[in-house]
């Protein structure tokens, strides 16, 4: 079952870059995809995904990615089971320009059954 999470893209800094981040739940995972204009990516981009938990800093995570030249997206994911309930933020920072886009979504319960042993 595919469930689209509520996403509120925000752009900080210069308005020149039309990047966005979108998140969805699918097969027990939360996928967040960062999209950028391929024409703005002539030499490749370095980006960081910041997963910010609503309650527990130990559930936060930062991951670094390289978007190859002429590519228009990159994604990161987390398993839904075990995630803290509440309002999450995923911030993606373009390390070359310091542009930031953000998605905000709610997790209202998780099912830990995929981690249970039979």
C-alpha positions as CSV (number, residue, x, y, z in Angstrom):
1,X,0.0,0.0,0.0
2,X,1.4,3.3,-1.0
3,X,0.6,6.3,1.1
4,X,1.7,9.9,0.2
5,X,2.7,11.9,3.3
6,X,1.7,15.5,3.8
7,X,4.5,17.5,2.3
8,X,5.2,21.2,2.8
9,X,8.2,22.2,0.6
10,X,10.0,25.3,1.9
11,X,12.8,27.1,0.1
12,X,15.3,29.1,2.1
13,X,17.9,31.5,0.7
14,X,17.9,32.5,-3.0
15,X,14.8,31.8,-5.0
16,X,16.8,30.9,-8.1
17,X,16.8,27.1,-7.5
18,X,13.5,25.3,-8.0
19,X,14.4,22.2,-6.0
20,X,11.9,20.2,-3.9
21,X,11.7,17.2,-1.5
22,X,8.8,14.8,-1.5
23,X,8.1,12.0,1.0
24,X,5.9,8.9,0.9
25,X,5.3,5.7,2.7
26,X,5.6,2.5,0.8
27,X,6.1,-1.1,1.9
28,X,7.0,-0.2,5.5
29,X,9.5,2.5,4.5
30,X,9.5,6.3,4.4
31,X,11.0,7.5,1.1
32,X,12.1,11.1,0.7
33,X,13.2,12.1,-2.8
34,X,15.1,15.3,-3.6
35,X,14.4,16.8,-7.1
36,X,16.4,19.5,-8.8
37,X,16.5,20.9,-12.3
38,X,19.0,18.8,-14.4
39,X,20.2,22.0,-16.1
40,X,21.4,23.3,-12.7
41,X,23.5,20.2,-12.2
42,X,26.3,20.5,-14.8
43,X,29.1,19.3,-12.5
44,X,27.3,17.2,-9.9
45,X,25.9,18.2,-6.5
46,X,26.7,17.3,-3.0
47,X,23.6,17.2,-0.7
48,X,22.7,16.2,2.8
49,X,19.5,14.7,4.1
50,X,18.7,15.7,7.6
51,X,15.9,13.6,9.3
52,X,14.7,15.4,12.3
53,X,12.6,13.5,14.8
54,X,9.8,15.2,16.7
55,X,10.8,13.9,20.1
56,X,14.1,12.0,20.2
57,X,17.4,13.3,18.9
58,X,18.7,9.7,18.9
59,X,16.3,9.0,16.0
60,X,17.7,11.9,13.9
61,X,20.0,11.1,11.0
62,X,22.2,12.9,8.5
63,X,23.2,11.3,5.2
64,X,25.5,12.7,2.5
65,X,24.9,12.0,-1.2
66,X,26.4,12.9,-4.5
67,X,24.0,13.6,-7.3
68,X,25.9,12.8,-10.6
69,X,26.1,15.5,-13.3
70,X,22.9,15.9,-15.4
71,X,20.9,13.8,-12.9
72,X,17.8,15.3,-11.4
73,X,17.1,13.4,-8.2
74,X,18.4,11.4,-5.3
75,X,16.5,9.7,-2.5
76,X,17.0,8.4,1.1
77,X,14.7,6.1,3.1
78,X,14.0,5.0,6.7
79,X,12.1,2.0,7.9
80,X,8.7,3.1,9.3
81,X,8.7,0.5,12.2
82,X,10.4,2.0,15.2
83,X,10.1,5.6,14.1
84,X,8.9,8.1,16.7
85,X,5.3,9.2,16.3
86,X,4.6,12.9,15.6
87,X,5.6,15.6,13.2
88,X,8.9,14.8,11.3
89,X,11.0,17.1,9.2
90,X,13.3,16.1,6.4
91,X,15.6,18.9,5.3
92,X,17.8,18.6,2.2
93,X,20.8,21.0,1.9
94,X,22.6,21.6,-1.4
95,X,26.2,21.8,0.0
96,X,27.4,23.8,-3.1
97,X,24.8,26.6,-2.8
98,X,23.6,26.2,0.8
99,X,20.0,26.1,-0.5
100,X,17.6,24.2,1.7
101,X,14.3,22.5,1.0
102,X,12.2,20.9,3.6
103,X,9.3,18.4,3.9
104,X,7.1,18.1,7.0
105,X,4.9,15.1,7.7
106,X,3.2,13.2,10.5
107,X,3.7,9.6,11.6
108,X,0.7,8.5,13.5
109,X,1.7,5.0,14.6
110,X,3.9,2.2,13.2
111,X,3.7,-1.5,13.0
112,X,6.8,-3.3,14.3
113,X,5.7,-6.7,13.1
114,X,8.3,-6.8,10.3
115,X,11.0,-7.0,13.0
116,X,9.4,-9.8,15.0
117,X,10.8,-13.3,14.8
118,X,8.5,-16.3,14.2
